[in-house]
Amino acid sequence: MRQATLALTFAAWLAASSAPALAKLPAPSDDAKAKAAAAAVKTAWADKVGAYQLCRAMDHAAEAYRTTSKAAGKDAPPAVETPACADPGSFVAAVATPPLEASGAHSPATMAVSPPGSKATAAELQGQPKK
């Protein structure tokens, strides 16, 4: 009887604790999607850099092996032709420009409370004396 109660209590606890894991997550925002895409691009570049560094290290190790083998008087096997190591270059993040409509170029964000023009000169607006 005690084992059945213990098993039933454990099953209830397991069901209650696993319920939050089954909840549906909200859809990511556009900002989160953009950050995820930028992270994916940077990760792909980092993978290319890692492959380039590995290629250079393998070439260096093979050359060192051939050099030490020749110095010891042994015949080293000839170098196998492999494609050249491709340098991925430095990382350049893509700068996304907002579309013209989202940039606010068409209309102001708030209601106009005064006319757009003023009698102040550009120098006065910047805090410099009028010439």
Secondary structure, 3 states (H helix, E strand, C coil): CHHHHHHHHHHHHHHHHHCHHHCCCCCCCHHHHHHHHHHHHHHHHHHHHHHHHHHHHHHHHHHHHHHHHHHCCCCCCCCCCCCCCCCCCCCCCCCCCCCCCCCCCCCCCCCCCCCCCCCCCHHHHCCCCCC
